[in-house]
């Protein structure tokens, strides 16, 4: 089953708060006939759009095909948080990779964050960037771990943009009294993710990239000059970029085995005019659960709250009913709040929680598996693949060296095995282990 067609209407922007408040992109025509290009990009999310933008700025003839609408996948539906660093702590990366490569990864992550901020600010479309992401924990030992990591970043990496939060400060910052403390990262931020995807698309088009919607890739044709076939057209190119992430399906099984699609869910409440105590400084927040809860205020004062996962193909029939109890544990005062929007999306995780960069075949590049860190890292991935296509692959190759082992089992076994593992971690969350 292909996730491109499982939960959404063909050729339409998925319903969400973002699609309701974000001025739409004019439709792009489907690909028809045969086309020759320097680079063919498959996937119209952050990875593909960033690659299209950076390649077009270098003068390449770029053709991007998207099976649905631009920004259709996780890029247009996520929580909008732009965090610092990689998905794993720097101390963990140092132990895994050594100090030098860990430092390079930190620098790349800082570049990724700055790139998103600059691209979001440099377009005519408003992306609603705001500074500040807090990481909060329920137990004192987890607060101590988070604050020790912040001190480590300051001492070893010179990153001094964090403030330690004790219990009182966490209550004041979040409006919830269940957290023992945490860290507020002033150098991170959050934005409207769909508006940002549209801004990338408009910038890529202005730079000369050709973008096609409703043009699903159905076959890869490797060779001295690779080509990609859709149902109505074909692109022959010197280079092909796979930028499909959780929606890759069976297009390239070798890449699919490195990332596991999972579904995540978000709700948006009515505007919270009666609850000024909730996020008074309009920061974003992520908690310490293995299956992370994350939330922020929208530009019109709604709580946008994400949490809960599923590991099958279909979204639950009542997404609001799945997410509301998670929100109410943190904000009991919102247990009866009206939920105006509820939606789901599919992202990809890797076993190591590090992104998967590779050359899966001659002339092909891919980047995916951002494991919840995709707004920044996917944008940077597009830049790094553009560099590699242009002949400077040093930074792409650094990312390609990261350990991203395959998920065990064949296509039919991977999903149940992941569901079993995640159920165990969810149980640990509930038991407070």
N, C-alpha and C positions, 0 to 999 in steps of 0.2 A: 504493500500500500504506500502511496506517495503522499507525504504530508502537504504537498502543494495543493492538493485537492480534497483534503479530508474534512477540514473545519471551516472553510471560507468559501464565499461565492466567487466564481471565476471573474477575473477582470475588475474586481471592485476593491476599494480600500477597506480593510477590515474595520468593523465598527469599534470605536474606542473613544475616550475623551479626546485623544489627540486628533483623530480624524474629524471629530465634531467641531473643534476650535481652530484647526489649522487650515488656512486657505489651500485648496487642492492644487496639484500640478496639472497643467493641461495634459491630456493623454498623449502618449507617444505611439506612433503607428507600429504594428507588428512588422517583423522582418519578412520580406517576400523576395523570392528569387535568390540568385547567387551573388555574393559580395566578396571582394578581396580586401584585406586590411592588414595592417601591421600587427595588431593585437585584437583578439576576440576575448571578451570578458563575459563569463556566465554568472549572473546574479546581480541584482540591483539593490543590494543593501550597502552598508557602510564600506565593506571591503571592496566590492566592485566599483562603487561610485568614487571612492577615494583613488583607486587605481586608475579609473578612467580620467579623473581630473588631473592627476599627476603625470600620467602618460601624455595626455593631450597638451598639457603645458610644455612638455618636452618636444612637441611637434609630431607625435606619432598619430597615425590614422587608427582610431580606436572605435570598435563597435561593441556595444554592450547589449546583451539580451537578458530580459527578465521575463520569467514565466507568467507572472501576474502583473501587479503594478509596482513601480519603483517604491522602495521602502516597505514592501509587503510583509517581509518576514520579521525577525526579532528587531531589526533596526528601527522599524516604525512602531513598535509596541512595548518596548522595554521600560524599565523604571527611570531612565534618564540620568542615572548617576555616573559621574566621571571620576573614578577614584585614582589614588596614587599607587604606584608600584605595580607589581604583578599580582596574580590571584593568590600566590603563596607569599608568606612573609620573607623579608630579605634574609633573616637568619637561617631560614630553611633553605633558601636558594644558595647561600654561602656553603652550607654543608653538602648540598647536592652537587654544585657546579664549581666551587672554588670562588675565592674573593674576586678575581678579575672578571670572570663572566657574570657573576652576580652584580658587580658594579656596572657592567655594560647594560645588563637588563634594567637596572634602576634608571640609568640615563635614558634608555629607550622609552621607558614608561613615562618619565618626566617630559620627554619630547612629545609623546603621544598626547598627553594631557594638554600641553601647550598648543599642539596642533589643533585639537578640537576647539579649544577656546578661541584661537585665532580665526579658524574657519567659520565658527559660529558668529563671531563678531564682525567678520569681513564681508558678509553677504547682505543683500537688501531685505531678505526674509528674516523676521525676528525669531530667534531661537530660545529666548527667555533664559539665558544663562544666569545662574546665581551661584555665589561662592558658598562653600562649607558643606562638609559631609561628616557626621558624627558616627563613630563606631561604639556601640554601647553593649554592656554585658550585665547579666543578672547576678553573677557570682563574683565575689571579691577576687578569687584567684584568676578569673578571666580578665577582670579589670587590670590586675597587676601585669598579666601577660601583655595586654594591649599597650599599656603605658611603658613597659620595658621595651617593646618594639619601637615605640615612638622615640624613646631615649637613644636607642641603637641607631635609628635613622639620623638623629641629630648629631651624634658623636662620630659615626663612621661615614655618613653621606652628606653631612652639612644641611640636612633638611630640618628646618626649625619652624615649620608652618603649623605645628600642632599644639593644642592646649589640652592638658590633662583635665578630666572632669571627675570630681568626686560625686558622691550620691546627690548632694544638693544641686550641684551644677548640672548633673544629668537630668534631674527633675525639671530644672528651670529651662534647659535647652529643648527637652522633648515634650514636656507636659505630661509625662507618665512617671509614676512613683515605683515602678517595678525594677528599675535598673540600679545597680550598685555603683555605676560610674562608667568611664570610658575615655575616649579621645576625640577631640574635635579637630578635623583636618581642614584648615582654612585654605589650603592650596588645592583642594579638590572642589568639585562643583556639581551642578545638575542643570538639565535643560529639557526642553520639549524635544523628544527624540525623533518624532516624525517630521517636525519642522526642520530639524538638522539634516535628516536624510534628504528632504526636498531641497534644502539649500545646497547640499553637495551635488545633487542632480543638476540644478540650475547652473552652478559653477562649472561643472563638467561640460554641459552643453555650450556655455559661453566660451569655453576654451577650445571647442571644436569637436568634442566627442559626439558620436552618434549613438543614441539610446533607443532601444526598441522594447515595447511592452507586449504582453500576451504572446511571448515567443519562447516557448519552453524548449530547452535543449533535450533532444531525444537520443542523440548518438554522438560519441566522440570518435573521430577518425584520425588516429596518430599517423605520423609519417614525416618525411622531410619538410613538408609544409602542412601542418595539421589543419583539420577542418572540424567544424561543429555543425550538425544538422538539426534543424527544427522541423516542425510539421509543414511549414510553408516556405522554408528558405535554408540557406547554407552559407556559412562564412568560412573562407579559407584565409589562414593567417600565419604569420611567422611564429607567433606566440599565442598561447591560450591560458587564461587565468580562470581557475575554478574558485568561485567566490560564493558558494551556496550554503555553507555552514550546516545548520540542522535540516536543511531542505535538499540536501544532495541526493538522497534516495539511492537508486541503483545506477546512477550515471557513471560513477567510478567506485566500485566496491572496495578497492584498496584504500582509498582515502576515507570512505565511510567507516571502515573498521577502526579508525583512529579516534573518531568522535561519536558520541552517543546523543541522539536527539532526546531532549526532555521538554515537557511542557511546563510553563510557569504562568501564574495568573495574577491579575491586577484588578482592583476596583477603584472607583473614584466616587467619593461621597458628594452630597450636596455641599454648597459653599458653607464653611464653618464660621459663620458670623457670630455664633453664640459661644464659641470656644477659643478665645484669644490665647489661652494657656498652651494650646497645641502648636508647637514649632513657632514660637513668637518671632524668631529671627529668620524664618523661611529657609533653614538649612535642610538638607536631606539626612536621613538616618538609616543605618543598617545594624541589625542586632547580631548576636553571637550564636544563633542557632545554626546547626549544620545545614538544614534547609532554611536559608536566610529569609527573614522578613526585612523589607526595605520600604521606606516611605518618604514622602516629601509633600510640600504644598504646591498646588498648581498656581498659575498666574492669577486665576480668579478665586483662589482661596479654598479649593477643595483639598481633601486629603487623598493623595494618590498612594494606595497601599498595595504592595505586592507580597505574595506569599503562597506557599503550597505548590506542590509539583505533582505531575502524573507521568507515567512512563509507558503508557500505551499510545495509540494513535489519536484517539478522539478526546476532545475536551469534555469535561463534565457538563451535564445538561444545565445545571444551575451554578455558575461560577461564583456568583455573589454569596451563595450559601456555603461554598467551600472556603472563601477568604474571610468572610465576616467574623467567624469565631477567632481567627488569628488576630485580627485588628482589635476585637473587643477585649482580648486578654491584655493588650497593651493600653488600650483606651476604653475602659468600661463605660465611660460617658458617651461613647459612640455606638453602644450595642444596638440602639434603635434608630440610629441615623439613617436617613434615606441614602441609598446607593443609586446613583444616576447612571453609572457606566460600569460594566464588568466585561473583561476580555481575557483571552489567553494568547500565548505565542509560543513558538518553539525555538529553543537555542540548542547549542551543542556543547557538551563537556568532554574533556579528555580524562583519562585515568590519572594523570599527573597534575591536572588542573593547569597545565601550561599549554599555550596555543601550539597548534600543529602547522608548521611550515614545511613544504616539501616541493620537490620536482617529481611528480608521480610518473611522468613519461617525458621523453625528449620534447622540448618545446613547450611543456606545460608547467605552470606554477600553481600552488594552492596555499591558502591560509585559512584556518578555521579553528573551532574548538576553544573559543575564548573563555568559556566556563564562567560566565557572568561578568567578565571585565571587557565586554565587547565594544562599548562606545569608543573608548580611547584606542584599544589595541587593534580593532578592526580598521579604524581610520589610519593608524600607523602602518598596518599591514599593506594597505593599498600603496602607500608611499614606498615601502621597502620592495614590493614587487615591481613597481615602476623603476626603481633603481636597478634591480636585477636584470630586467629586460634591457635596460640601457647599458648593461655591461659592468655595473658596480654592484656585485653581489655580496660584499663582505658582511653587511648587516643582515641581509636575508639569510645568509649561511649561518650566522650566529644563532638566529632563531631556529633554523632547521636542525641545529645540533641538540636542541632541548629534548629531553626524554619524553616521548609521547607513545607509550606502548599500546598495542592493540587491545581492544576489549576481547575477553575470551569468548569462545563459542562462535558458531555460525550466525547468519542473519536471524534465524528463528530463536536462538538461545540468548543472544546478547540482551534483548529487552527484558526478559524475565529475570536474568541474573542481576541486572542493574536494579530492577524493582525490588528484589529481595534484599540487596545491599542497602538501598536507600530506606527501605522499611526499617531495617535495623538501626540506622542512624536517626531516623525520625523517632523511634522508640527511645533511644538515648536522650534525645531532646526532651521528650515528655517526662522521662524519669529524672532529668537533671544530672545525668552522668557526665 
